[in-house]
Amino acid sequence: MLTRPSDIGLSSPAGLEQGRFRVSTDAHGNRTVVNGLNNAGLFRNVQKTTPKLDAQLAALPARQLLTQHASGPIAFDDFKTIVQTLVAGSQQ
């Protein structure tokens, strides 16, 4: 998909890797998720923009991802917990 052409007639691709995650399963049955950018900076500024999330995840292992994850695969269950918590918080 391309953006609308600018005043000088140029357009650019939109939505290339945003929101798309590949789910992989290793030989031990562990599922991970990774996006086209290897999840680099995926959680950058999440704590600042959604301060309630930190408190909601306080007792869960997924909370560490918000502060410690720089890039690379993420355990499917941790990712799912964070997404579900974000969605639930946005519906309040």
Secondary structure, DSSP 8 states (H G I E B T S, - for coil): -B----TTS---B--SSTT-EEEEE-TTS-EEEEETTTTTTTTTTHHHH-HHHHHHTTTSTTHHHHHH--SS-EEHHHHHHHHHHHHHHHT-
